[in-house]
């Protein structure tokens, strides 16, 4: 779902991510990646051993149906 988010232009809000996703290898040592999402400025910042530098900062359309679906999943997963 994350990979299929449509791109967008950067919006200015100061990047205040409210949600993040981490992925681990089977060993659960270091995270392969963490993606932190800011639905205000449409930015996702990624870091981790599996993230090439060119993909570290990306922009997504926070108003797209896929983004709404992702936000719904993130809200449902929060305690």
mmCIF file of the N, C-alpha and C atoms, coordinates in Angstrom:
data_MODEL
# 
_entry.id   MODEL 
# 
loop_
_atom_site.group_PDB 
_atom_site.id 
_atom_site.type_symbol 
_atom_site.label_atom_id 
_atom_site.label_alt_id 
_atom_site.label_comp_id 
_atom_site.label_asym_id 
_atom_site.label_entity_id 
_atom_site.label_seq_id 
_atom_site.pdbx_PDB_ins_code 
_atom_site.Cartn_x 
_atom_site.Cartn_y 
_atom_site.Cartn_z 
_atom_site.occupancy 
_atom_site.B_iso_or_equiv 
_atom_site.pdbx_formal_charge 
_atom_site.auth_seq_id 
_atom_site.auth_comp_id 
_atom_site.auth_asym_id 
_atom_site.auth_atom_id 
_atom_site.pdbx_PDB_model_num 
ATOM 1   N N  . UNK A 1 1  ? 0.819  -1.189  0.000  1.00 0.00 ? 1  UNK A N  1 
ATOM 2   C CA . UNK A 1 1  ? 0.000  0.000   0.000  1.00 0.00 ? 1  UNK A CA 1 
ATOM 3   C C  . UNK A 1 1  ? 0.871  1.264   0.000  1.00 0.00 ? 1  UNK A C  1 
ATOM 4   N N  . UNK A 1 2  ? 1.910  1.270   0.802  1.00 0.00 ? 2  UNK A N  1 
ATOM 5   C CA . UNK A 1 2  ? 2.797  2.430   0.891  1.00 0.00 ? 2  UNK A CA 1 
ATOM 6   C C  . UNK A 1 2  ? 3.458  2.705   -0.455 1.00 0.00 ? 2  UNK A C  1 
ATOM 7   N N  . UNK A 1 3  ? 3.914  1.644   -1.092 1.00 0.00 ? 3  UNK A N  1 
ATOM 8   C CA . UNK A 1 3  ? 4.605  1.794   -2.371 1.00 0.00 ? 3  UNK A CA 1 
ATOM 9   C C  . UNK A 1 3  ? 3.693  2.370   -3.453 1.00 0.00 ? 3  UNK A C  1 
ATOM 10  N N  . UNK A 1 4  ? 2.399  2.132   -3.342 1.00 0.00 ? 4  UNK A N  1 
ATOM 11  C CA . UNK A 1 4  ? 1.487  2.580   -4.394 1.00 0.00 ? 4  UNK A CA 1 
ATOM 12  C C  . UNK A 1 4  ? 0.874  3.954   -4.127 1.00 0.00 ? 4  UNK A C  1 
ATOM 13  N N  . UNK A 1 5  ? 1.314  4.668   -3.086 1.00 0.00 ? 5  UNK A N  1 
ATOM 14  C CA . UNK A 1 5  ? 0.796  6.018   -2.853 1.00 0.00 ? 5  UNK A CA 1 
ATOM 15  C C  . UNK A 1 5  ? 1.180  6.927   -4.012 1.00 0.00 ? 5  UNK A C  1 
ATOM 16  N N  . UNK A 1 6  ? 0.230  7.718   -4.523 1.00 0.00 ? 6  UNK A N  1 
ATOM 17  C CA . UNK A 1 6  ? 0.575  8.624   -5.613 1.00 0.00 ? 6  UNK A CA 1 
ATOM 18  C C  . UNK A 1 6  ? 1.451  9.773   -5.110 1.00 0.00 ? 6  UNK A C  1 
ATOM 19  N N  . UNK A 1 7  ? 2.322  10.241  -5.972 1.00 0.00 ? 7  UNK A N  1 
ATOM 20  C CA . UNK A 1 7  ? 3.230  11.330  -5.627 1.00 0.00 ? 7  UNK A CA 1 
ATOM 21  C C  . UNK A 1 7  ? 2.508  12.661  -5.505 1.00 0.00 ? 7  UNK A C  1 
ATOM 22  N N  . UNK A 1 8  ? 3.208  13.637  -4.952 1.00 0.00 ? 8  UNK A N  1 
ATOM 23  C CA . UNK A 1 8  ? 2.652  14.968  -4.759 1.00 0.00 ? 8  UNK A CA 1 
ATOM 24  C C  . UNK A 1 8  ? 3.780  15.978  -4.672 1.00 0.00 ? 8  UNK A C  1 
ATOM 25  N N  . UNK A 1 9  ? 3.404  17.223  -4.634 1.00 0.00 ? 9  UNK A N  1 
ATOM 26  C CA . UNK A 1 9  ? 4.342  18.305  -4.394 1.00 0.00 ? 9  UNK A CA 1 
ATOM 27  C C  . UNK A 1 9  ? 4.488  18.499  -2.891 1.00 0.00 ? 9  UNK A C  1 
ATOM 28  N N  . UNK A 1 10 ? 5.581  19.099  -2.492 1.00 0.00 ? 10 UNK A N  1 
ATOM 29  C CA . UNK A 1 10 ? 5.821  19.384  -1.087 1.00 0.00 ? 10 UNK A CA 1 
ATOM 30  C C  . UNK A 1 10 ? 4.902  20.501  -0.600 1.00 0.00 ? 10 UNK A C  1 
ATOM 31  N N  . UNK A 1 11 ? 4.347  20.325  0.576  1.00 0.00 ? 11 UNK A N  1 
ATOM 32  C CA . UNK A 1 11 ? 3.579  21.361  1.251  1.00 0.00 ? 11 UNK A CA 1 
ATOM 33  C C  . UNK A 1 11 ? 4.372  21.768  2.485  1.00 0.00 ? 11 UNK A C  1 
ATOM 34  N N  . UNK A 1 12 ? 4.247  22.981  2.914  1.00 0.00 ? 12 UNK A N  1 
ATOM 35  C CA . UNK A 1 12 ? 5.044  23.472  4.038  1.00 0.00 ? 12 UNK A CA 1 
ATOM 36  C C  . UNK A 1 12 ? 4.262  23.375  5.349  1.00 0.00 ? 12 UNK A C  1 
ATOM 37  N N  . UNK A 1 13 ? 4.778  22.588  6.275  1.00 0.00 ? 13 UNK A N  1 
ATOM 38  C CA . UNK A 1 13 ? 4.181  22.540  7.615  1.00 0.00 ? 13 UNK A CA 1 
ATOM 39  C C  . UNK A 1 13 ? 5.249  22.371  8.680  1.00 0.00 ? 13 UNK A C  1 
ATOM 40  N N  . UNK A 1 14 ? 6.472  22.108  8.293  1.00 0.00 ? 14 UNK A N  1 
ATOM 41  C CA . UNK A 1 14 ? 7.540  21.892  9.256  1.00 0.00 ? 14 UNK A CA 1 
ATOM 42  C C  . UNK A 1 14 ? 7.805  20.425  9.545  1.00 0.00 ? 14 UNK A C  1 
ATOM 43  N N  . UNK A 1 15 ? 7.156  19.539  8.877  1.00 0.00 ? 15 UNK A N  1 
ATOM 44  C CA . UNK A 1 15 ? 7.276  18.084  9.025  1.00 0.00 ? 15 UNK A CA 1 
ATOM 45  C C  . UNK A 1 15 ? 7.073  17.659  10.471 1.00 0.00 ? 15 UNK A C  1 
ATOM 46  N N  . UNK A 1 16 ? 5.852  17.306  10.764 1.00 0.00 ? 16 UNK A N  1 
ATOM 47  C CA . UNK A 1 16 ? 5.475  16.827  12.090 1.00 0.00 ? 16 UNK A CA 1 
ATOM 48  C C  . UNK A 1 16 ? 4.760  15.489  11.918 1.00 0.00 ? 16 UNK A C  1 
ATOM 49  N N  . UNK A 1 17 ? 5.539  14.414  11.737 1.00 0.00 ? 17 UNK A N  1 
ATOM 50  C CA . UNK A 1 17 ? 4.915  13.124  11.441 1.00 0.00 ? 17 UNK A CA 1 
ATOM 51  C C  . UNK A 1 17 ? 4.109  12.602  12.634 1.00 0.00 ? 17 UNK A C  1 
ATOM 52  N N  . UNK A 1 18 ? 2.976  12.092  12.331 1.00 0.00 ? 18 UNK A N  1 
ATOM 53  C CA . UNK A 1 18 ? 2.135  11.508  13.370 1.00 0.00 ? 18 UNK A CA 1 
ATOM 54  C C  . UNK A 1 18 ? 2.147  9.997   13.344 1.00 0.00 ? 18 UNK A C  1 
ATOM 55  N N  . UNK A 1 19 ? 2.687  9.431   12.278 1.00 0.00 ? 19 UNK A N  1 
ATOM 56  C CA . UNK A 1 19 ? 2.635  7.987   12.085 1.00 0.00 ? 19 UNK A CA 1 
ATOM 57  C C  . UNK A 1 19 ? 3.927  7.487   11.470 1.00 0.00 ? 19 UNK A C  1 
ATOM 58  N N  . UNK A 1 20 ? 4.325  6.278   11.840 1.00 0.00 ? 20 UNK A N  1 
ATOM 59  C CA . UNK A 1 20 ? 5.476  5.655   11.192 1.00 0.00 ? 20 UNK A CA 1 
ATOM 60  C C  . UNK A 1 20 ? 5.286  4.155   11.154 1.00 0.00 ? 20 UNK A C  1 
ATOM 61  N N  . UNK A 1 21 ? 5.997  3.558   10.227 1.00 0.00 ? 21 UNK A N  1 
ATOM 62  C CA . UNK A 1 21 ? 5.964  2.110   10.030 1.00 0.00 ? 21 UNK A CA 1 
ATOM 63  C C  . UNK A 1 21 ? 7.403  1.634   10.004 1.00 0.00 ? 21 UNK A C  1 
ATOM 64  N N  . UNK A 1 22 ? 7.697  0.557   10.720 1.00 0.00 ? 22 UNK A N  1 
ATOM 65  C CA . UNK A 1 22 ? 9.036  -0.042  10.700 1.00 0.00 ? 22 UNK A CA 1 
ATOM 66  C C  . UNK A 1 22 ? 8.935  -1.461  10.172 1.00 0.00 ? 22 UNK A C  1 
ATOM 67  N N  . UNK A 1 23 ? 9.962  -1.841  9.425  1.00 0.00 ? 23 UNK A N  1 
ATOM 68  C CA . UNK A 1 23 ? 10.058 -3.210  8.910  1.00 0.00 ? 23 UNK A CA 1 
ATOM 69  C C  . UNK A 1 23 ? 11.384 -3.802  9.358  1.00 0.00 ? 23 UNK A C  1 
ATOM 70  N N  . UNK A 1 24 ? 11.323 -5.021  9.860  1.00 0.00 ? 24 UNK A N  1 
ATOM 71  C CA . UNK A 1 24 ? 12.504 -5.717  10.362 1.00 0.00 ? 24 UNK A CA 1 
ATOM 72  C C  . UNK A 1 24 ? 12.754 -6.988  9.567  1.00 0.00 ? 24 UNK A C  1 
ATOM 73  N N  . UNK A 1 25 ? 14.011 -7.405  9.550  1.00 0.00 ? 25 UNK A N  1 
ATOM 74  C CA . UNK A 1 25 ? 14.362 -8.715  8.998  1.00 0.00 ? 25 UNK A CA 1 
ATOM 75  C C  . UNK A 1 25 ? 13.950 -9.772  10.024 1.00 0.00 ? 25 UNK A C  1 
ATOM 76  N N  . UNK A 1 26 ? 14.121 -11.024 9.693  1.00 0.00 ? 26 UNK A N  1 
ATOM 77  C CA . UNK A 1 26 ? 13.752 -12.114 10.596 1.00 0.00 ? 26 UNK A CA 1 
ATOM 78  C C  . UNK A 1 26 ? 14.487 -12.047 11.932 1.00 0.00 ? 26 UNK A C  1 
ATOM 79  N N  . UNK A 1 27 ? 15.675 -11.455 11.950 1.00 0.00 ? 27 UNK A N  1 
ATOM 80  C CA . UNK A 1 27 ? 16.469 -11.416 13.176 1.00 0.00 ? 27 UNK A CA 1 
ATOM 81  C C  . UNK A 1 27 ? 15.979 -10.362 14.159 1.00 0.00 ? 27 UNK A C  1 
ATOM 82  N N  . UNK A 1 28 ? 15.168 -9.418  13.720 1.00 0.00 ? 28 UNK A N  1 
ATOM 83  C CA . UNK A 1 28 ? 14.639 -8.332  14.548 1.00 0.00 ? 28 UNK A CA 1 
ATOM 84  C C  . UNK A 1 28 ? 15.726 -7.460  15.166 1.00 0.00 ? 28 UNK A C  1 
ATOM 85  N N  . UNK A 1 29 ? 16.896 -7.409  14.513 1.00 0.00 ? 29 UNK A N  1 
ATOM 86  C CA . UNK A 1 29 ? 17.973 -6.547  14.988 1.00 0.00 ? 29 UNK A CA 1 
ATOM 87  C C  . UNK A 1 29 ? 17.672 -5.102  14.586 1.00 0.00 ? 29 UNK A C  1 
ATOM 88  N N  . UNK A 1 30 ? 18.360 -4.615  13.600 1.00 0.00 ? 30 UNK A N  1 
ATOM 89  C CA . UNK A 1 30 ? 18.132 -3.266  13.105 1.00 0.00 ? 30 UNK A CA 1 
ATOM 90  C C  . UNK A 1 30 ? 16.943 -3.253  12.142 1.00 0.00 ? 30 UNK A C  1 
ATOM 91  N N  . UNK A 1 31 ? 16.236 -2.146  12.148 1.00 0.00 ? 31 UNK A N  1 
ATOM 92  C CA . UNK A 1 31 ? 15.125 -2.008  11.208 1.00 0.00 ? 31 UNK A CA 1 
ATOM 93  C C  . UNK A 1 31 ? 15.657 -1.919  9.783  1.00 0.00 ? 31 UNK A C  1 
ATOM 94  N N  . UNK A 1 32 ? 15.012 -2.614  8.865  1.00 0.00 ? 32 UNK A N  1 
ATOM 95  C CA . UNK A 1 32 ? 15.356 -2.488  7.449  1.00 0.00 ? 32 UNK A CA 1 
ATOM 96  C C  . UNK A 1 32 ? 15.016 -1.084  6.973  1.00 0.00 ? 32 UNK A C  1 
ATOM 97  N N  . UNK A 1 33 ? 13.850 -0.606  7.415  1.00 0.00 ? 33 UNK A N  1 
ATOM 98  C CA . UNK A 1 33 ? 13.475 0.769   7.122  1.00 0.00 ? 33 UNK A CA 1 
ATOM 99  C C  . UNK A 1 33 ? 12.423 1.238   8.115  1.00 0.00 ? 33 UNK A C  1 
ATOM 100 N N  . UNK A 1 34 ? 12.359 2.539   8.244  1.00 0.00 ? 34 UNK A N  1 
ATOM 101 C CA . UNK A 1 34 ? 11.264 3.191   8.952  1.00 0.00 ? 34 UNK A CA 1 
ATOM 102 C C  . UNK A 1 34 ? 10.761 4.296   8.054  1.00 0.00 ? 34 UNK A C  1 
ATOM 103 N N  . UNK A 1 35 ? 9.463  4.361   7.886  1.00 0.00 ? 35 UNK A N  1 
ATOM 104 C CA . UNK A 1 35 ? 8.833  5.400   7.089  1.00 0.00 ? 35 UNK A CA 1 
ATOM 105 C C  . UNK A 1 35 ? 7.978  6.242   8.018  1.00 0.00 ? 35 UNK A C  1 
ATOM 106 N N  . UNK A 1 36 ? 8.305  7.534   8.146  1.00 0.00 ? 36 UNK A N  1 
ATOM 107 C CA . UNK A 1 36 ? 7.554  8.459   8.987  1.00 0.00 ? 36 UNK A CA 1 
ATOM 108 C C  . UNK A 1 36 ? 6.706  9.353   8.086  1.00 0.00 ? 36 UNK A C  1 
ATOM 109 N N  . UNK A 1 37 ? 5.399  9.366   8.331  1.00 0.00 ? 37 UNK A N  1 
ATOM 110 C CA . UNK A 1 37 ? 4.449  10.064  7.473  1.00 0.00 ? 37 UNK A CA 1 
ATOM 111 C C  . UNK A 1 37 ? 3.926  11.333  8.126  1.00 0.00 ? 37 UNK A C  1 
ATOM 112 N N  . UNK A 1 38 ? 3.952  12.425  7.384  1.00 0.00 ? 38 UNK A N  1 
ATOM 113 C CA . UNK A 1 38 ? 3.301  13.663  7.793  1.00 0.00 ? 38 UNK A CA 1 
ATOM 114 C C  . UNK A 1 38 ? 2.180  13.915  6.776  1.00 0.00 ? 38 UNK A C  1 
ATOM 115 N N  . UNK A 1 39 ? 0.944  13.779  7.233  1.00 0.00 ? 39 UNK A N  1 
ATOM 116 C CA . UNK A 1 39 ? -0.192 13.957  6.341  1.00 0.00 ? 39 UNK A CA 1 
ATOM 117 C C  . UNK A 1 39 ? -0.521 15.440  6.127  1.00 0.00 ? 39 UNK A C  1 
ATOM 118 N N  . UNK A 1 40 ? 0.162  16.344  6.845  1.00 0.00 ? 40 UNK A N  1 
ATOM 119 C CA . UNK A 1 40 ? -0.049 17.786  6.646  1.00 0.00 ? 40 UNK A CA 1 
ATOM 120 C C  . UNK A 1 40 ? 0.784  18.312  5.488  1.00 0.00 ? 40 UNK A C  1 
ATOM 121 N N  . UNK A 1 41 ? 2.067  17.921  5.445  1.00 0.00 ? 41 UNK A N  1 
ATOM 122 C CA . UNK A 1 41 ? 2.932  18.432  4.373  1.00 0.00 ? 41 UNK A CA 1 
ATOM 123 C C  . UNK A 1 41 ? 3.139  17.408  3.249  1.00 0.00 ? 41 UNK A C  1 
ATOM 124 N N  . UNK A 1 42 ? 2.454  16.273  3.351  1.00 0.00 ? 42 UNK A N  1 
ATOM 125 C CA . UNK A 1 42 ? 2.481  15.247  2.300  1.00 0.00 ? 42 UNK A CA 1 
ATOM 126 C C  . UNK A 1 42 ? 3.876  14.647  2.137  1.00 0.00 ? 42 UNK A C  1 
ATOM 127 N N  . UNK A 1 43 ? 4.617  14.559  3.219  1.00 0.00 ? 43 UNK A N  1 
ATOM 128 C CA . UNK A 1 43 ? 5.997  14.077  3.151  1.00 0.00 ? 43 UNK A CA 1 
ATOM 129 C C  . UNK A 1 43 ? 6.148  12.771  3.923  1.00 0.00 ? 43 UNK A C  1 
ATOM 130 N N  . UNK A 1 44 ? 6.946  11.881  3.359  1.00 0.00 ? 44 UNK A N  1 
ATOM 131 C CA . UNK A 1 44 ? 7.361  10.676  4.071  1.00 0.00 ? 44 UNK A CA 1 
ATOM 132 C C  . UNK A 1 44 ? 8.883  10.664  4.061  1.00 0.00 ? 44 UNK A C  1 
ATOM 133 N N  . UNK A 1 45 ? 9.448  10.485  5.231  1.00 0.00 ? 45 UNK A N  1 
ATOM 134 C CA . UNK A 1 45 ? 10.904 10.374  5.354  1.00 0.00 ? 45 UNK A CA 1 
ATOM 135 C C  . UNK A 1 45 ? 11.228 8.952   5.741  1.00 0.00 ? 45 UNK A C  1 
ATOM 136 N N  . UNK A 1 46 ? 12.171 8.369   5.007  1.00 0.00 ? 46 UNK A N  1 
ATOM 137 C CA . UNK A 1 46 ? 12.538 6.979   5.233  1.00 0.00 ? 46 UNK A CA 1 
ATOM 138 C C  . UNK A 1 46 ? 14.012 6.889   5.580  1.00 0.00 ? 46 UNK A C  1 
ATOM 139 N N  . UNK A 1 47 ? 14.300 5.989   6.503  1.00 0.00 ? 47 UNK A N  1 
ATOM 140 C CA . UNK A 1 47 ? 15.698 5.697   6.803  1.00 0.00 ? 47 UNK A CA 1 
ATOM 141 C C  . UNK A 1 47 ? 15.797 4.241   7.227  1.00 0.00 ? 47 UNK A C  1 
ATOM 142 N N  . UNK A 1 48 ? 16.991 3.719   7.136  1.00 0.00 ? 48 UNK A N  1 
ATOM 143 C CA . UNK A 1 48 ? 17.243 2.328   7.489  1.00 0.00 ? 48 UNK A CA 1 
ATOM 144 C C  . UNK A 1 48 ? 18.208 1.695   6.512  1.00 0.00 ? 48 UNK A C  1 
ATOM 145 N N  . UNK A 1 49 ? 18.609 0.480   6.826  1.00 0.00 ? 49 UNK A N  1 
ATOM 146 C CA . UNK A 1 49 ? 19.628 -0.195  6.026  1.00 0.00 ? 49 UNK A CA 1 
ATOM 147 C C  . UNK A 1 49 ? 19.176 -0.507  4.600  1.00 0.00 ? 49 UNK A C  1 
ATOM 148 N N  . UNK A 1 50 ? 17.885 -0.603  4.357  1.00 0.00 ? 50 UNK A N  1 
ATOM 149 C CA . UNK A 1 50 ? 17.378 -0.950  3.025  1.00 0.00 ? 50 UNK A CA 1 
ATOM 150 C C  . UNK A 1 50 ? 16.938 0.268   2.218  1.00 0.00 ? 50 UNK A C  1 
ATOM 151 N N  . UNK A 1 51 ? 17.208 1.473   2.708  1.00 0.00 ? 51 UNK A N  1 
ATOM 152 C CA . UNK A 1 51 ? 16.735 2.680   2.034  1.00 0.00 ? 51 UNK A CA 1 
ATOM 153 C C  . UNK A 1 51 ? 17.888 3.385   1.329  1.00 0.00 ? 51 UNK A C  1 
ATOM 154 N N  . UNK A 1 52 ? 17.863 3.423   -0.007 1.00 0.00 ? 52 UNK A N  1 
ATOM 155 C CA . UNK A 1 52 ? 18.878 4.181   -0.728 1.00 0.00 ? 52 UNK A CA 1 
ATOM 156 C C  . UNK A 1 52 ? 18.694 5.677   -0.457 1.00 0.00 ? 52 UNK A C  1 
ATOM 157 N N  . UNK A 1 53 ? 19.772 6.458   -0.429 1.00 0.00 ? 53 UNK A N  1 
ATOM 158 C CA . UNK A 1 53 ? 19.667 7.897   -0.142 1.00 0.00 ? 53 UNK A CA 1 
ATOM 159 C C  . UNK A 1 53 ? 18.661 8.632   -1.030 1.00 0.00 ? 53 UNK A C  1 
ATOM 160 N N  . UNK A 1 54 ? 18.531 8.216   -2.275 1.00 0.00 ? 54 UNK A N  1 
ATOM 161 C CA . UNK A 1 54 ? 17.610 8.893   -3.200 1.00 0.00 ? 54 UNK A CA 1 
ATOM 162 C C  . UNK A 1 54 ? 16.148 8.749   -2.771 1.00 0.00 ? 54 UNK A C  1 
ATOM 163 N N  . UNK A 1 55 ? 15.838 7.773   -1.940 1.00 0.00 ? 55 UNK A N  1 
ATOM 164 C CA . UNK A 1 55 ? 14.454 7.552   -1.509 1.00 0.00 ? 55 UNK A CA 1 
ATOM 165 C C  . UNK A 1 55 ? 14.179 8.047   -0.089 1.00 0.00 ? 55 UNK A C  1 
ATOM 166 N N  . UNK A 1 56 ? 15.140 8.713   0.520  1.00 0.00 ? 56 UNK A N  1 
ATOM 167 C CA . UNK A 1 56 ? 15.011 9.113   1.926  1.00 0.00 ? 56 UNK A CA 1 
ATOM 168 C C  . UNK A 1 56 ? 13.878 10.112  2.164  1.00 0.00 ? 56 UNK A C  1 
ATOM 169 N N  . UNK A 1 57 ? 13.619 11.008  1.235  1.00 0.00 ? 57 UNK A N  1 
ATOM 170 C CA . UNK A 1 57 ? 12.539 11.985  1.363  1.00 0.00 ? 57 UNK A CA 1 
ATOM 171 C C  . UNK A 1 57 ? 11.677 11.911  0.124  1.00 0.00 ? 57 UNK A C  1 
ATOM 172 N N  . UNK A 1 58 ? 10.386 11.679  0.339  1.00 0.00 ? 58 UNK A N  1 
ATOM 173 C CA . UNK A 1 58 ? 9.446  11.570  -0.769 1.00 0.00 ? 58 UNK A CA 1 
ATOM 174 C C  . UNK A 1 58 ? 8.176  12.320  -0.400 1.00 0.00 ? 58 UNK A C  1 
ATOM 175 N N  . UNK A 1 59 ? 7.352  12.600  -1.403 1.00 0.00 ? 59 UNK A N  1 
ATOM 176 C CA . UNK A 1 59 ? 6.105  13.317  -1.184 1.00 0.00 ? 59 UNK A CA 1 
ATOM 177 C C  . UNK A 1 59 ? 4.966  12.496  -1.764 1.00 0.00 ? 59 UNK A C  1 
ATOM 178 N N  . UNK A 1 60 ? 3.844  12.471  -1.041 1.00 0.00 ? 60 UNK A N  1 
ATOM 179 C CA . UNK A 1 60 ? 2.690  11.681  -1.464 1.00 0.00 ? 60 UNK A CA 1 
ATOM 180 C C  . UNK A 1 60 ? 1.438  12.541  -1.394 1.00 0.00 ? 60 UNK A C  1 
ATOM 181 N N  . UNK A 1 61 ? 0.435  12.147  -2.149 1.00 0.00 ? 61 UNK A N  1 
ATOM 182 C CA . UNK A 1 61 ? -0.840 12.864  -2.176 1.00 0.00 ? 61 UNK A CA 1 
ATOM 183 C C  . UNK A 1 61 ? -1.675 12.398  -0.990 1.00 0.00 ? 61 UNK A C  1 
ATOM 184 N N  . UNK A 1 62 ? -1.686 13.189  0.090  1.00 0.00 ? 62 UNK A N  1 
ATOM 185 C CA . UNK A 1 62 ? -2.396 12.812  1.310  1.00 0.00 ? 62 UNK A CA 1 
ATOM 186 C C  . UNK A 1 62 ? -3.911 12.802  1.131  1.00 0.00 ? 62 UNK A C  1 
ATOM 187 N N  . UNK A 1 63 ? -4.402 13.388  0.051  1.00 0.00 ? 63 UNK A N  1 
ATOM 188 C CA . UNK A 1 63 ? -5.837 13.391  -0.211 1.00 0.00 ? 63 UNK A CA 1 
ATOM 189 C C  . UNK A 1 63 ? -6.309 12.232  -1.074 1.00 0.00 ? 63 UNK A C  1 
ATOM 190 N N  . UNK A 1 64 ? -5.384 11.429  -1.558 1.00 0.00 ? 64 UNK A N  1 
ATOM 191 C CA . UNK A 1 64 ? -5.735 10.304  -2.439 1.00 0.00 ? 64 UNK A CA 1 
ATOM 192 C C  . UNK A 1 64 ? -6.414 9.189   -1.639 1.00 0.00 ? 64 UNK A C  1 
ATOM 193 N N  . UNK A 1 65 ? -7.271 8.416   -2.293 1.00 0.00 ? 65 UNK A N  1 
ATOM 194 C CA . UNK A 1 65 ? -7.944 7.309   -1.606 1.00 0.00 ? 65 UNK A CA 1 
ATOM 195 C C  . UNK A 1 65 ? -6.966 6.337   -0.932 1.00 0.00 ? 65 UNK A C  1 
ATOM 196 N N  . UNK A 1 66 ? -5.858 6.032   -1.567 1.00 0.00 ? 66 UNK A N  1 
ATOM 197 C CA . UNK A 1 66 ? -4.861 5.124   -0.962 1.00 0.00 ? 66 UNK A CA 1 
ATOM 198 C C  . UNK A 1 66 ? -4.293 5.718   0.324  1.00 0.00 ? 66 UNK A C  1 
ATOM 199 N N  . UNK A 1 67 ? -4.049 7.017   0.331  1.00 0.00 ? 67 UNK A N  1 
ATOM 200 C CA . UNK A 1 67 ? -3.528 7.676   1.528  1.00 0.00 ? 67 UNK A CA 1 
ATOM 201 C C  . UNK A 1 67 ? -4.569 7.651   2.645  1.00 0.00 ? 67 UNK A C  1 
ATOM 202 N N  . UNK A 1 68 ? -5.831 7.862   2.302  1.00 0.00 ? 68 UNK A N  1 
ATOM 203 C CA . UNK A 1 68 ? -6.898 7.774   3.303  1.00 0.00 ? 68 UNK A CA 1 
ATOM 204 C C  . UNK A 1 68 ? -6.999 6.362   3.869  1.00 0.00 ? 68 UNK A C  1 
ATOM 205 N N  . UNK A 1 69 ? -6.850 5.366   3.003  1.00 0.00 ? 69 UNK A N  1 
ATOM 206 C CA . UNK A 1 69 ? -6.889 3.977   3.463  1.00 0.00 ? 69 UNK A CA 1 
ATOM 207 C C  . UNK A 1 69 ? -5.718 3.670   4.395  1.00 0.00 ? 69 UNK A C  1 
ATOM 208 N N  . UNK A 1 70 ? -4.536 4.176   4.053  1.00 0.00 ? 70 UNK A N  1 
ATOM 209 C CA . UNK A 1 70 ? -3.364 3.982   4.909  1.00 0.00 ? 70 UNK A CA 1 
ATOM 210 C C  . UNK A 1 70 ? -3.574 4.653   6.260  1.00 0.00 ? 70 UNK A C  1 
ATOM 211 N N  . UNK A 1 71 ? -4.065 5.875   6.261  1.00 0.00 ? 71 UNK A N  1 
ATOM 212 C CA . UNK A 1 71 ? -4.303 6.588   7.506  1.00 0.00 ? 71 UNK A CA 1 
ATOM 213 C C  . UNK A 1 71 ? -5.333 5.856   8.367  1.00 0.00 ? 71 UNK A C  1 
ATOM 214 N N  . UNK A 1 72 ? -6.341 5.302   7.753  1.00 0.00 ? 72 UNK A N  1 
ATOM 215 C CA . UNK A 1 72 ? -7.345 4.516   8.490  1.00 0.00 ? 72 UNK A CA 1 
ATOM 216 C C  . UNK A 1 72 ? -6.693 3.307   9.143  1.00 0.00 ? 72 UNK A C  1 
ATOM 217 N N  . UNK A 1 73 ? -5.843 2.593   8.411  1.00 0.00 ? 73 UNK A N  1 
ATOM 218 C CA . UNK A 1 73 ? -5.135 1.436   8.984  1.00 0.00 ? 73 UNK A CA 1 
ATOM 219 C C  . UNK A 1 73 ? -4.233 1.842   10.141 1.00 0.00 ? 73 UNK A C  1 
ATOM 220 N N  . UNK A 1 74 ? -3.532 2.952   9.974  1.00 0.00 ? 74 UNK A N  1 
ATOM 221 C CA . UNK A 1 74 ? -2.645 3.417   11.041 1.00 0.00 ? 74 UNK A CA 1 
ATOM 222 C C  . UNK A 1 74 ? -3.453 3.790   12.291 1.00 0.00 ? 74 UNK A C  1 
ATOM 223 N N  . UNK A 1 75 ? -4.568 4.453   12.098 1.00 0.00 ? 75 UNK A N  1 
ATOM 224 C CA . UNK A 1 75 ? -5.419 4.816   13.246 1.00 0.00 ? 75 UNK A CA 1 
ATOM 225 C C  . UNK A 1 75 ? -6.005 3.586   13.929 1.00 0.00 ? 75 UNK A C  1 
ATOM 226 N N  . UNK A 1 76 ? -6.384 2.585   13.160 1.00 0.00 ? 76 UNK A N  1 
ATOM 227 C CA . UNK A 1 76 ? -6.932 1.355   13.740 1.00 0.00 ? 76 UNK A CA 1 
ATOM 228 C C  . UNK A 1 76 ? -5.877 0.581   14.516 1.00 0.00 ? 76 UNK A C  1 
ATOM 229 N N  . UNK A 1 77 ? -4.616 0.695   14.114 1.00 0.00 ? 77 UNK A N  1 
ATOM 230 C CA . UNK A 1 77 ? -3.531 -0.042  14.773 1.00 0.00 ? 77 UNK A CA 1 
ATOM 231 C C  . UNK A 1 77 ? -3.073 0.634   16.056 1.00 0.00 ? 77 UNK A C  1 
ATOM 232 N N  . UNK A 1 78 ? -3.397 1.917   16.207 1.00 0.00 ? 78 UNK A N  1 
ATOM 233 C CA . UNK A 1 78 ? -2.967 2.652   17.408 1.00 0.00 ? 78 UNK A CA 1 
ATOM 234 C C  . UNK A 1 78 ? -3.829 2.228   18.596 1.00 0.00 ? 78 UNK A C  1 
ATOM 235 N N  . UNK A 1 79 ? -3.189 2.079   19.745 1.00 0.00 ? 79 UNK A N  1 
ATOM 236 C CA . UNK A 1 79 ? -3.975 1.670   20.925 1.00 0.00 ? 79 UNK A CA 1 
ATOM 237 C C  . UNK A 1 79 ? -4.943 2.743   21.385 1.00 0.00 ? 79 UNK A C  1 
# 
